Amino acid sequence: MDRRRLLKLGLALAAGAPIALSGSARALANLTSSAPSGQPFSAQWLREQARALAGKPYQAPNNTLPKSLQALNWDQYQDIRYRPEQALWQNRDSAFQLQFFHLGLYFKQPVHFYEVIDGKAHGLPYRADNFDYGDNDLGDLPDSLGYAGFRLHFHQDFSRDVAAFLGASYFRAVGESRQYGLSARGFAVNTGLPEPEEFPRFRTFWLERPGAGDLSLTVHALLDSPSVTGAYRFVIHPGADLAMDVQATLYPRKPLERFGLAPLTSMYQTGENDRRMANDWRPEIHDSDGLAIWTGSGERIWRPLVNPERLNVSHFVDNHPRGFGLLQRDRNFAHYQDDGVFYEKRPSLWVTPRGDWGEGAVVLVEIPTQDETFDNIVAFWNPAQAWQPGQGYPIEYGLSWGETVPDQNPELGSVVATRTGIGGVIGQPRTYFSRRFAVDFAGGSLAMLDGKAGVEAVVTASRGKVELVSARPLHAINGFRAMFDLIPDDSADPIDLRLYLRLGPQALSETWLYQYTPPPLEARSL
């Protein structure tokens, strides 16, 4: 089982465990047991404990579980369900209820939970009678077992959860479709590098008890890994587009260079622009179809995702980005034909940085995958400056989960489809290899323009020759279709493409970026 399958299953791949501390961190050790304590709690207190923990050597967790839990297969684990009548806050006048995930199978590292009431943290110990074990006979399980994670329910429909935190520092949420899709995580380390990737883990959560009438929930978390610790605060606002306000302070244990803030993880197997793994009866299979970026200078960028033949890492250098996200723009069921998992309902996830994020790059990692069980897409912000141990680094951003994306410019057309195929002029013999690109734009002022308006497709390529450039109205989408052919040079290295629509000096659309990898010379059949 490799990294991507582990990500898809939400596994706890790397972790921390309670370690023996002294001085100011001793209180933290007390709060990672499962016994109620009444310890005063605040966000500032948690930051102090994370800082103290970063000054101690990392200790890997003890993954030993009772044999009955270790022997569970996937179906048996799925048969363990939290009893809804035991949900946290279900007997209170609260818009929220919370249920826990059981340990077992791949989820071997206990996560500890506390409820914060009037500024004091009270332990939420594991209770076996909170679960329905189905046909499983697991014997007597210790009260010190702990939980694997939690899921959150909202009063609009208590039978379905709106967010879940499970596995390492991974979490997911839904918008009005109530359909899970891509994931976020707290922090990424060494993603897309030849060396092994590190997966920091949320090892302890503090849940602030919601009051009557509260429509948002505050969750605090302690992150730990061999390279970094962190104190996190999430304020969760369910809605048609679920919003999360994230505040964190990170404390490196060692110098960090390739690390990711606000990392997003998704899946792309095949789509209209990339048919390399189109071996399934369904036309398209993906949780997200593109990376969107709103740069610090105000440019809107759309980069369609691909399923590459080999690892592909792209850097979009910027200074204080205004936003980025992995989006699912294609909402047409007919394009997927999947009546089981409904890819057209998968949420988009948009990151809105707060404060000055400075110089750095949005990094996109695309990993080859053969099927949809692998999460093979990662996007995150990588600051230009390395982080050093002994310092705390605050970060703040917003997350929006749903079908709509905030901060979009209604004056600009957006890319709604990207298609590729053999180039050349139909009816004329092809004497050299070329690749055709057809990019559809809709929205903004495009519906008001016709073929006589003088709309121009502006195309540039990092290598090769561009020809047969055109832009014409496409009434089916009330927009325009831009087309061009690329004649690659003799190299099989990737070629970067750039395209946007303009009318005179005015940009009419966001900027389409693409990375095309031409076949080797011997494979360029006409």
Kinemage of the C-alpha trace (Angstrom):
@kinemage 1
@onewidth
@group {chain A} dominant
@subgroup {mainchain}
@vectorlist {calphas} color= white
{ca met a 1} P 0.000 0.000 0.000
{ca asp a 2} L 1.616 3.270 -1.123
{ca arg a 3} L 1.305 6.900 -0.098
{ca arg a 4} L -1.623 7.774 -2.330
{ca arg a 5} L -3.826 4.890 -1.235
{ca leu a 6} L -3.097 5.773 2.373
{ca leu a 7} L -4.203 9.342 1.670
{ca lys a 8} L -7.425 8.172 0.035
{ca leu a 9} L -8.346 6.051 3.021
{ca gly a 10} L -7.509 8.908 5.377
{ca leu a 11} L -4.922 6.902 7.234
{ca ala a 12} L -2.858 8.184 10.114
{ca leu a 13} L 0.513 7.865 8.386
{ca ala a 14} L 2.764 9.701 10.782
{ca ala a 15} L 2.158 10.670 14.335
{ca gly a 16} L 3.273 11.931 17.674
{ca ala a 17} L 2.560 10.546 21.108
{ca pro a 18} L 2.550 11.970 24.626
{ca ile a 19} L 6.131 12.341 25.802
{ca ala a 20} L 7.673 12.964 29.180
{ca leu a 21} L 7.970 16.717 29.588
{ca ser a 22} L 9.207 18.967 32.313
{ca gly a 23} L 8.687 22.528 33.401
{ca ser a 24} L 6.037 24.496 31.508
{ca ala a 25} L 5.137 21.508 29.289
{ca arg a 26} L 4.197 19.128 32.117
{ca ala a 27} L 0.586 20.336 32.024
{ca leu a 28} L 0.385 19.264 28.397
{ca ala a 29} L 1.375 15.724 29.317
{ca asn a 30} L -1.459 15.687 31.818
{ca leu a 31} L -3.887 16.812 29.136
{ca thr a 32} L -2.945 14.018 26.730
{ca ser a 33} L -4.303 11.376 29.059
{ca ser a 34} L -7.952 10.410 28.861
{ca ala a 35} L -8.807 11.449 32.404
{ca pro a 36} L -10.867 14.593 33.113
{ca ser a 37} L -8.729 17.331 34.583
{ca gly a 38} L -10.465 20.725 34.678
{ca gln a 39} L -7.194 22.303 33.489
{ca pro a 40} L -7.594 25.980 32.480
{ca phe a 41} L -7.399 26.250 28.723
{ca ser a 42} L -6.853 29.055 26.214
{ca ala a 43} L -5.371 29.484 22.736
{ca gln a 44} L -2.390 31.254 24.278
{ca trp a 45} L -1.837 28.332 26.672
{ca leu a 46} L -1.852 25.920 23.720
{ca arg a 47} L 0.716 27.999 21.841
{ca glu a 48} L 2.995 27.932 24.884
{ca gln a 49} L 2.693 24.147 25.103
{ca ala a 50} L 3.415 23.705 21.382
{ca arg a 51} L 6.504 25.885 21.740
{ca ala a 52} L 7.721 23.847 24.719
{ca leu a 53} L 7.053 20.574 22.890
{ca ala a 54} L 9.130 21.741 19.890
{ca gly a 55} L 12.134 22.036 22.198
{ca lys a 56} L 11.918 18.338 23.104
{ca pro a 57} L 13.026 15.384 20.962
{ca tyr a 58} L 10.237 13.838 18.927
{ca gln a 59} L 9.020 10.464 20.108
{ca ala a 60} L 7.105 8.192 17.755
{ca pro a 61} L 3.808 6.819 19.031
{ca asn a 62} L 3.129 3.358 20.313
{ca asn a 63} L 0.783 1.864 17.710
{ca thr a 64} L -0.006 -1.247 19.721
{ca leu a 65} L -3.736 -1.949 19.751
{ca pro a 66} L -5.655 -4.869 21.266
{ca lys a 67} L -5.336 -7.887 18.958
{ca ser a 68} L -9.063 -7.859 18.234
{ca leu a 69} L -8.752 -4.386 16.686
{ca gln a 70} L -5.565 -5.214 14.778
{ca ala a 71} L -7.293 -8.181 13.110
{ca leu a 72} L -10.182 -6.156 11.665
{ca asn a 73} L -10.565 -6.059 7.908
{ca trp a 74} L -12.096 -3.071 6.095
{ca asp a 75} L -15.681 -4.354 6.149
{ca gln a 76} L -15.438 -5.263 9.825
{ca tyr a 77} L -14.082 -1.845 10.691
{ca gln a 78} L -16.888 -0.183 8.728
{ca asp a 79} L -19.349 -2.189 10.828
{ca ile a 80} L -18.321 -0.220 13.944
{ca arg a 81} L -20.601 2.796 14.242
{ca tyr a 82} L -20.983 5.498 16.832
{ca arg a 83} L -24.403 5.477 18.475
{ca pro a 84} L -26.207 8.724 17.505
{ca glu a 85} L -27.940 8.874 20.884
{ca gln a 86} L -24.488 9.125 22.494
{ca ala a 87} L -23.389 12.095 20.361
{ca leu a 88} L -21.689 14.903 22.244
{ca trp a 89} L -24.130 17.784 22.928
{ca gln a 90} L -27.172 15.820 21.674
{ca asn a 91} L -28.976 16.430 24.983
{ca arg a 92} L -28.246 20.146 24.930
{ca asp a 93} L -29.940 23.029 23.131
{ca ser a 94} L -27.181 23.033 20.530
{ca ala a 95} L -27.044 23.361 16.748
{ca phe a 96} L -24.084 20.950 16.782
{ca gln a 97} L -23.554 17.299 17.604
{ca leu a 98} L -20.274 15.423 17.484
{ca gln a 99} L -19.487 11.730 17.020
{ca phe a 100} L -16.147 9.930 17.342
{ca phe a 101} L -14.359 7.477 15.051
{ca his a 102} L -13.151 4.192 16.562
{ca leu a 103} L -9.551 3.030 16.502
{ca gly a 104} L -8.687 -0.038 14.441
{ca leu a 105} L -7.543 -1.260 11.064
{ca tyr a 106} L -5.285 1.545 9.710
{ca phe a 107} L -6.166 4.003 12.478
{ca lys a 108} L -3.778 2.839 15.161
{ca gln a 109} L -2.714 6.051 16.887
{ca pro a 110} L -5.036 7.379 19.604
{ca val a 111} L -6.231 10.968 19.469
{ca his a 112} L -7.217 12.567 22.766
{ca phe a 113} L -10.194 14.887 23.186
{ca tyr a 114} L -11.256 17.555 25.651
{ca glu a 115} L -14.381 19.635 25.981
{ca val a 116} L -13.741 23.232 26.956
{ca ile a 117} L -16.408 24.589 29.299
{ca asp a 118} L -16.076 28.091 30.744
{ca gly a 119} L -12.361 28.171 29.996
{ca lys a 120} L -11.539 24.743 31.468
{ca ala a 121} L -10.683 21.530 29.621
{ca his a 122} L -12.497 18.339 30.656
{ca gly a 123} L -11.371 15.000 29.274
{ca leu a 124} L -13.613 12.983 26.960
{ca pro a 125} L -12.442 9.419 27.600
{ca tyr a 126} L -13.180 6.494 25.324
{ca arg a 127} L -16.343 4.608 26.205
{ca ala a 128} L -17.009 1.264 24.536
{ca asp a 129} L -20.762 1.505 25.051
{ca asn a 130} L -20.853 4.600 22.818
{ca phe a 131} L -20.400 2.308 19.798
{ca asp a 132} L -22.444 -0.294 17.988
{ca tyr a 133} L -19.957 -2.999 16.980
{ca gly a 134} L -22.250 -4.845 14.581
{ca asp a 135} L -21.221 -8.474 14.205
{ca asn a 136} L -17.756 -7.861 15.661
{ca asp a 137} L -16.752 -9.540 18.925
{ca leu a 138} L -13.874 -7.430 20.186
{ca gly a 139} L -13.863 -8.486 23.832
{ca asp a 140} L -13.280 -5.997 26.642
{ca leu a 141} L -11.613 -2.820 25.398
{ca pro a 142} L -9.750 -0.580 27.894
{ca asp a 143} L -11.130 2.814 28.875
{ca ser a 144} L -7.719 4.273 28.011
{ca leu a 145} L -8.059 3.264 24.337
{ca gly a 146} L -8.815 6.712 22.915
{ca tyr a 147} L -10.474 7.653 19.620
{ca ala a 148} L -9.253 7.954 16.019
{ca gly a 149} L -10.983 11.228 15.094
{ca phe a 150} L -14.361 12.924 14.971
{ca arg a 151} L -17.146 14.062 12.687
{ca leu a 152} L -19.403 17.051 13.102
{ca his a 153} L -23.178 17.215 12.572
{ca phe a 154} L -25.314 20.340 12.179
{ca his a 155} L -28.944 20.905 13.131
{ca gln a 156} L -30.142 21.207 9.523
{ca asp a 157} L -29.758 17.412 9.278
{ca phe a 158} L -28.254 15.591 12.245
{ca ser a 159} L -28.187 12.324 10.295
{ca arg a 160} L -25.403 13.546 7.981
{ca asp a 161} L -22.059 15.024 8.978
{ca val a 162} L -20.710 18.306 7.616
{ca ala a 163} L -17.026 17.930 8.570
{ca ala a 164} L -14.661 15.192 9.671
{ca phe a 165} L -11.119 15.127 11.100
{ca leu a 166} L -9.525 11.694 10.637
{ca gly a 167} L -5.990 10.508 9.896
{ca ala a 168} L -2.745 12.468 10.457
{ca ser a 169} L -3.768 16.152 10.096
{ca tyr a 170} L -6.395 15.512 7.396
{ca phe a 171} L -9.887 16.960 7.488
{ca arg a 172} L -12.794 17.319 5.067
{ca ala a 173} L -16.036 19.261 4.875
{ca val a 174} L -19.089 19.615 2.658
{ca gly a 175} L -21.249 22.372 1.233
{ca glu a 176} L -24.904 22.217 0.261
{ca ser a 177} L -24.434 19.027 -1.802
{ca arg a 178} L -23.412 17.171 1.400
{ca gln a 179} L -20.899 15.298 -0.760
{ca tyr a 180} L -17.353 14.717 0.500
{ca gly a 181} L -14.480 15.010 -1.949
{ca leu a 182} L -11.022 16.505 -1.574
{ca ser a 183} L -9.249 16.971 1.773
{ca ala a 184} L -7.256 19.640 3.545
{ca arg a 185} L -4.590 19.074 6.157
{ca gly a 186} L -2.810 21.066 8.781
{ca phe a 187} L 0.730 21.074 7.417
{ca ala a 188} L 2.823 19.389 4.718
{ca val a 189} L 6.529 18.481 4.887
{ca asn a 190} L 8.719 17.327 1.970
{ca thr a 191} L 5.822 16.838 -0.428
{ca gly a 192} L 6.952 16.043 -3.972
{ca leu a 193} L 10.596 15.498 -3.047
{ca pro a 194} L 12.719 12.352 -3.611
{ca glu a 195} L 12.996 11.894 0.143
{ca pro a 196} L 10.110 10.414 2.149
{ca glu a 197} L 7.220 12.738 2.855
{ca glu a 198} L 6.418 13.510 6.473
{ca phe a 199} L 2.834 13.612 7.729
{ca pro a 200} L 2.329 15.746 10.871
{ca arg a 201} L -0.525 14.616 13.079
{ca phe a 202} L -3.211 16.275 15.169
{ca arg a 203} L -2.696 14.349 18.377
{ca thr a 204} L -5.049 16.239 20.724
{ca phe a 205} L -8.242 18.255 20.197
{ca trp a 206} L -10.050 20.726 22.450
{ca leu a 207} L -13.722 21.263 21.540
{ca glu a 208} L -15.358 24.439 22.826
{ca arg a 209} L -18.865 23.652 24.024
{ca pro a 210} L -21.302 25.627 21.824
{ca gly a 211} L -23.909 27.759 23.505
{ca ala a 212} L -27.595 27.881 22.671
{ca gly a 213} L -28.012 29.722 19.378
{ca asp a 214} L -24.346 29.396 18.359
{ca leu a 215} L -24.041 28.688 14.632
{ca ser a 216} L -20.271 28.263 14.614
{ca leu a 217} L -18.017 25.834 16.468
{ca thr a 218} L -14.448 26.411 17.681
{ca val a 219} L -11.971 23.528 17.682
{ca his a 220} L -8.360 23.675 18.880
{ca ala a 221} L -5.707 21.121 17.933
{ca leu a 222} L -2.105 20.284 18.803
{ca leu a 223} L 0.019 19.223 15.817
{ca asp a 224} L 3.179 17.157 16.208
{ca ser a 225} L 5.776 15.521 13.946
{ca pro a 226} L 9.539 14.947 13.794
{ca ser a 227} L 10.000 18.365 12.118
{ca val a 228} L 7.384 20.671 13.615
{ca thr a 229} L 4.760 21.275 16.288
{ca gly a 230} L 1.822 23.614 16.050
{ca ala a 231} L -1.159 25.139 17.855
{ca tyr a 232} L -4.296 25.361 15.663
{ca arg a 233} L -7.657 27.042 16.046
{ca phe a 234} L -10.536 26.261 13.667
{ca val a 235} L -13.820 28.189 13.692
{ca ile a 236} L -16.308 26.198 11.612
{ca his a 237} L -19.342 27.866 10.017
{ca pro a 238} L -21.669 25.337 8.287
{ca gly a 239} L -23.686 26.602 5.338
{ca ala a 240} L -24.277 26.251 1.609
{ca asp a 241} L -20.545 26.932 1.414
{ca leu a 242} L -19.005 25.752 4.675
{ca ala a 243} L -16.407 28.212 5.932
{ca met a 244} L -13.492 27.604 8.271
{ca asp a 245} L -11.353 30.305 9.878
{ca val a 246} L -7.907 28.851 10.582
{ca gln a 247} L -5.311 30.356 12.894
{ca ala a 248} L -2.092 28.501 13.638
{ca thr a 249} L 1.344 29.070 15.102
{ca leu a 250} L 4.043 26.619 13.992
{ca tyr a 251} L 7.283 25.817 15.823
{ca pro a 252} L 9.970 23.968 13.794
{ca arg a 253} L 12.098 21.331 15.477
{ca lys a 254} L 14.573 21.548 12.588
{ca pro a 255} L 15.146 23.906 9.640
{ca leu a 256} L 12.277 23.672 7.126
{ca glu a 257} L 12.603 24.545 3.430
{ca arg a 258} L 10.066 22.459 1.462
{ca phe a 259} L 6.934 22.721 3.564
{ca gly a 260} L 3.341 23.536 2.778
{ca leu a 261} L 0.860 25.935 4.326
{ca ala a 262} L -2.858 25.309 3.771
{ca pro a 263} L -2.180 22.054 1.887
{ca leu a 264} L -5.007 20.565 -0.198
{ca thr a 265} L -5.184 16.955 -1.412
{ca ser a 266} L -7.377 15.661 -4.241
{ca met a 267} L -7.702 13.075 -7.034
{ca tyr a 268} L -7.520 13.361 -10.824
{ca gln a 269} L -7.482 10.220 -12.950
{ca thr a 270} L -8.922 11.276 -16.301
{ca gly a 271} L -10.870 14.155 -17.826
{ca glu a 272} L -11.618 15.953 -21.035
{ca asn a 273} L -8.079 17.349 -21.323
{ca asp a 274} L -6.121 14.252 -20.237
{ca arg a 275} L -7.143 10.840 -21.579
{ca arg a 276} L -3.951 8.981 -20.659
{ca met a 277} L -5.791 6.714 -18.189
{ca ala a 278} L -9.181 6.760 -19.949
{ca asn a 279} L -9.640 3.003 -19.551
{ca asp a 280} L -12.937 3.181 -17.681
{ca trp a 281} L -16.480 3.280 -19.054
{ca arg a 282} L -17.023 6.618 -17.305
{ca pro a 283} L -15.894 9.630 -19.379
{ca glu a 284} L -14.301 11.566 -16.495
{ca ile a 285} L -13.062 10.600 -13.032
{ca his a 286} L -11.824 13.324 -10.704
{ca asp a 287} L -12.542 15.108 -7.413
{ca ser a 288} L -11.065 18.345 -8.798
{ca asp a 289} L -10.402 19.463 -12.366
{ca gly a 290} L -8.116 22.451 -11.862
{ca leu a 291} L -5.975 24.692 -9.689
{ca ala a 292} L -7.168 28.305 -9.470
{ca ile a 293} L -4.883 31.106 -8.262
{ca trp a 294} L -5.576 34.784 -7.592
{ca thr a 295} L -2.111 36.307 -7.547
{ca gly a 296} L -0.879 39.182 -5.442
{ca ser a 297} L -0.820 41.360 -8.571
{ca gly a 298} L -4.479 40.580 -9.255
{ca glu a 299} L -4.121 38.089 -12.125
{ca arg a 300} L -6.578 35.178 -12.205
{ca ile a 301} L -5.002 31.866 -13.229
{ca trp a 302} L -6.583 28.531 -14.134
{ca arg a 303} L -4.362 25.461 -14.438
{ca pro a 304} L -6.201 22.274 -15.552
{ca leu a 305} L -5.016 19.170 -13.704
{ca val a 306} L -3.379 16.219 -15.449
{ca asn a 307} L -2.495 12.632 -14.589
{ca pro a 308} L 1.155 12.635 -15.680
{ca glu a 309} L 3.292 9.689 -16.723
{ca arg a 310} L 5.853 10.708 -14.096
{ca leu a 311} L 5.881 12.937 -11.020
{ca asn a 312} L 5.183 16.530 -11.980
{ca val a 313} L 5.886 19.469 -9.620
{ca ser a 314} L 4.945 23.016 -10.698
{ca his a 315} L 5.807 26.255 -8.871
{ca phe a 316} L 3.723 29.408 -9.360
{ca val a 317} L 5.923 32.103 -7.844
{ca asp a 318} L 4.045 34.976 -6.210
{ca asn a 319} L 4.158 37.653 -3.548
{ca his a 320} L 1.312 37.510 -1.010
{ca pro a 321} L -1.263 35.526 -2.995
{ca arg a 322} L -4.865 36.647 -2.629
{ca gly a 323} L -6.204 33.112 -2.894
{ca phe a 324} L -5.820 29.649 -4.402
{ca gly a 325} L -7.754 26.417 -4.465
{ca leu a 326} L -8.488 23.072 -6.059
{ca leu a 327} L -11.854 23.376 -7.794
{ca gln a 328} L -14.413 21.091 -9.362
{ca arg a 329} L -15.840 23.393 -12.034
{ca asp a 330} L -17.533 20.741 -14.165
{ca arg a 331} L -20.968 20.166 -12.587
{ca asn a 332} L -22.559 18.188 -15.436
{ca phe a 333} L -23.565 14.615 -14.482
{ca ala a 334} L -23.433 13.542 -18.140
{ca his a 335} L -19.695 14.267 -18.182
{ca tyr a 336} L -19.098 11.679 -15.430
{ca gln a 337} L -21.997 9.192 -15.639
{ca asp a 338} L -21.249 8.016 -12.096
{ca asp a 339} L -24.451 7.386 -10.141
{ca gly a 340} L -22.572 5.964 -7.157
{ca val a 341} L -20.116 8.616 -6.000
{ca phe a 342} L -21.444 11.608 -7.999
{ca tyr a 343} L -18.243 13.387 -8.961
{ca glu a 344} L -20.218 16.371 -10.256
{ca lys a 345} L -21.216 17.097 -6.634
{ca arg a 346} L -17.705 17.101 -5.180
{ca pro a 347} L -16.924 20.370 -3.362
{ca ser a 348} L -14.306 22.874 -4.394
{ca leu a 349} L -11.944 24.196 -1.732
{ca trp a 350} L -10.669 27.784 -1.763
{ca val a 351} L -7.927 29.231 0.478
{ca thr a 352} L -8.021 32.937 1.387
{ca pro a 353} L -4.733 34.073 2.997
{ca arg a 354} L -5.019 36.627 5.799
{ca gly a 355} L -2.211 38.946 6.704
{ca asp a 356} L 0.919 39.250 4.580
{ca trp a 357} L 2.139 35.844 3.388
{ca gly a 358} L 5.146 37.427 1.667
{ca glu a 359} L 7.124 35.831 -1.143
{ca gly a 360} L 6.835 32.194 -2.077
{ca ala a 361} L 5.046 29.912 -4.501
{ca val a 362} L 1.854 27.954 -4.880
{ca val a 363} L 3.177 24.441 -5.444
{ca leu a 364} L 1.184 21.876 -7.427
{ca val a 365} L 2.215 18.216 -7.178
{ca glu a 366} L 0.711 15.780 -9.697
{ca ile a 367} L 1.460 12.082 -9.175
{ca pro a 368} L 0.747 9.327 -11.702
{ca thr a 369} L -2.225 7.180 -10.750
{ca gln a 370} L -3.951 4.211 -12.337
{ca asp a 371} L -7.328 4.529 -10.660
{ca glu a 372} L -9.526 6.669 -8.453
{ca thr a 373} L -8.535 5.060 -5.130
{ca phe a 374} L -5.369 7.189 -5.108
{ca asp a 375} L -5.278 10.826 -4.042
{ca asn a 376} L -2.599 12.034 -6.442
{ca ile a 377} L -2.957 15.838 -6.410
{ca val a 378} L -1.492 18.187 -3.768
{ca ala a 379} L -1.439 21.997 -3.724
{ca phe a 380} L 0.005 24.273 -1.011
{ca trp a 381} L 1.801 27.552 -0.335
{ca asn a 382} L 5.563 27.286 0.172
{ca pro a 383} L 7.161 30.444 1.662
{ca ala a 384} L 10.396 31.553 0.017
{ca gln a 385} L 12.176 31.908 3.362
{ca ala a 386} L 13.149 28.785 5.274
{ca trp a 387} L 11.803 28.401 8.798
{ca gln a 388} L 14.215 27.994 11.680
{ca pro a 389} L 13.888 26.177 15.016
{ca gly a 390} L 13.486 28.285 18.113
{ca gln a 391} L 10.949 30.602 16.463
{ca gly a 392} L 7.175 30.652 16.182
{ca tyr a 393} L 5.512 31.328 12.833
{ca pro a 394} L 1.874 32.514 12.924
{ca ile a 395} L -0.345 31.853 9.924
{ca glu a 396} L -3.989 32.703 9.296
{ca tyr a 397} L -6.327 31.867 6.422
{ca gly a 398} L -9.890 31.031 5.507
{ca leu a 399} L -11.209 27.870 3.860
{ca ser a 400} L -14.405 27.707 1.812
{ca trp a 401} L -15.904 24.314 0.905
{ca gly a 402} L -18.719 24.158 -1.638
{ca glu a 403} L -19.815 24.597 -5.219
{ca thr a 404} L -19.176 28.345 -5.403
{ca val a 405} L -15.841 30.086 -4.917
{ca pro a 406} L -15.475 33.419 -3.093
{ca asp a 407} L -13.392 36.282 -4.447
{ca gln a 408} L -14.124 35.530 -8.105
{ca asn a 409} L -14.146 38.472 -10.532
{ca pro a 410} L -17.521 38.596 -12.316
{ca glu a 411} L -16.031 40.830 -15.024
{ca leu a 412} L -13.701 38.104 -16.322
{ca gly a 413} L -14.562 34.997 -18.290
{ca ser a 414} L -13.578 31.674 -16.737
{ca val a 415} L -12.260 28.515 -18.347
{ca val a 416} L -15.069 25.958 -18.468
{ca ala a 417} L -13.397 23.251 -20.586
{ca thr a 418} L -9.993 22.251 -21.930
{ca arg a 419} L -9.654 19.705 -24.720
{ca thr a 420} L -6.627 18.421 -26.611
{ca gly a 421} L -6.063 16.250 -29.652
{ca ile a 422} L -4.116 15.867 -32.862
{ca gly a 423} L -3.358 19.134 -34.638
{ca gly a 424} L -3.505 20.088 -38.276
{ca val a 425} L -6.148 21.181 -40.790
{ca ile a 426} L -8.990 18.761 -41.430
{ca gly a 427} L -8.973 17.525 -45.007
{ca gln a 428} L -5.335 18.390 -45.597
{ca pro a 429} L -2.481 15.890 -45.260
{ca arg a 430} L -0.416 16.263 -42.081
{ca thr a 431} L 3.291 16.624 -42.819
{ca tyr a 432} L 4.505 17.295 -39.270
{ca phe a 433} L 3.389 16.552 -35.714
{ca ser a 434} L 1.327 19.134 -33.826
{ca arg a 435} L -1.059 19.186 -30.888
{ca arg a 436} L -4.424 20.979 -30.922
{ca phe a 437} L -5.742 22.797 -27.843
{ca ala a 438} L -9.361 23.986 -27.557
{ca val a 439} L -10.159 26.106 -24.496
{ca asp a 440} L -13.701 27.301 -23.757
{ca phe a 441} L -14.363 30.508 -21.797
{ca ala a 442} L -17.699 31.677 -20.372
{ca gly a 443} L -18.889 34.454 -18.067
{ca gly a 444} L -17.878 38.057 -17.671
{ca ser a 445} L -18.719 40.175 -20.703
{ca leu a 446} L -18.180 37.372 -23.245
{ca ala a 447} L -21.920 36.766 -23.792
{ca met a 448} L -22.283 40.363 -25.034
{ca leu a 449} L -19.661 40.001 -27.773
{ca asp a 450} L -19.939 38.508 -31.244
{ca gly a 451} L -17.489 37.389 -33.874
{ca lys a 452} L -17.096 40.925 -35.220
{ca ala a 453} L -15.991 42.425 -31.914
{ca gly a 454} L -12.323 41.627 -32.465
{ca val a 455} L -11.797 39.242 -29.532
{ca glu a 456} L -8.253 37.895 -29.693
{ca ala a 457} L -6.658 34.780 -28.187
{ca val a 458} L -3.206 35.642 -26.847
{ca val a 459} L -1.052 32.499 -26.746
{ca thr a 460} L 2.559 32.010 -25.676
{ca ala a 461} L 4.673 28.860 -25.323
{ca ser a 462} L 7.966 28.299 -23.508
{ca arg a 463} L 9.231 26.249 -26.487
{ca gly a 464} L 8.067 25.193 -29.894
{ca lys a 465} L 5.894 27.049 -32.402
{ca val a 466} L 2.271 28.148 -32.041
{ca glu a 467} L 0.045 28.317 -35.131
{ca leu a 468} L -3.599 28.362 -36.270
{ca val a 469} L -4.690 30.632 -33.394
{ca ser a 470} L -8.364 31.574 -33.323
{ca ala a 471} L -11.104 32.854 -30.994
{ca arg a 472} L -14.748 32.591 -31.990
{ca pro a 473} L -18.123 32.756 -30.241
{ca leu a 474} L -19.533 29.532 -28.816
{ca his a 475} L -23.241 30.154 -28.353
{ca ala a 476} L -23.837 26.841 -26.549
{ca ile a 477} L -22.071 28.287 -23.501
{ca asn a 478} L -22.623 32.014 -24.169
{ca gly a 479} L -18.883 32.367 -24.424
{ca phe a 480} L -15.877 31.915 -26.686
{ca arg a 481} L -13.697 29.039 -27.812
{ca ala a 482} L -9.976 29.672 -28.286
{ca met a 483} L -8.022 27.201 -30.393
{ca phe a 484} L -4.386 26.820 -31.399
{ca asp a 485} L -1.864 24.207 -32.487
{ca leu a 486} L 1.499 23.645 -30.842
{ca ile a 487} L 4.426 22.274 -32.862
{ca pro a 488} L 6.892 21.027 -30.227
{ca asp a 489} L 10.635 21.024 -30.732
{ca asp a 490} L 12.614 17.786 -30.663
{ca ser a 491} L 12.718 17.609 -26.857
{ca ala a 492} L 10.279 15.524 -24.826
{ca asp a 493} L 10.552 17.876 -21.827
{ca pro a 494} L 7.390 19.676 -20.665
{ca ile a 495} L 6.296 22.847 -22.471
{ca asp a 496} L 4.504 25.625 -20.560
{ca leu a 497} L 1.551 27.225 -22.359
{ca arg a 498} L -0.273 30.453 -21.567
{ca leu a 499} L -3.522 31.796 -23.021
{ca tyr a 500} L -6.068 34.521 -22.346
{ca leu a 501} L -8.705 36.475 -24.279
{ca arg a 502} L -8.496 40.206 -24.848
{ca leu a 503} L -10.331 42.961 -26.688
{ca gly a 504} L -7.852 45.679 -27.556
{ca pro a 505} L -5.967 46.452 -24.309
{ca gln a 506} L -8.698 44.904 -22.117
{ca ala a 507} L -8.299 41.369 -20.704
{ca leu a 508} L -11.615 39.517 -21.034
{ca ser a 509} L -10.704 36.304 -19.241
{ca glu a 510} L -8.606 34.692 -16.588
{ca thr a 511} L -5.266 33.242 -17.696
{ca trp a 512} L -5.182 29.608 -18.770
{ca leu a 513} L -1.908 27.837 -17.982
{ca tyr a 514} L -1.030 24.344 -19.101
{ca gln a 515} L 1.969 22.048 -19.032
{ca tyr a 516} L 2.124 19.791 -22.071
{ca thr a 517} L 4.613 16.930 -22.260
{ca pro a 518} L 5.189 16.000 -25.915
{ca pro a 519} L 5.869 12.383 -26.855
{ca pro a 520} L 9.406 11.369 -27.868
{ca leu a 521} L 10.247 11.802 -31.535
{ca glu a 522} L 9.738 8.117 -32.367
{ca ala a 523} L 6.173 8.254 -30.988
{ca arg a 524} L 5.005 11.312 -32.947
{ca ser a 525} L 2.870 9.485 -35.452
{ca leu a 526} L 0.999 11.541 -38.058
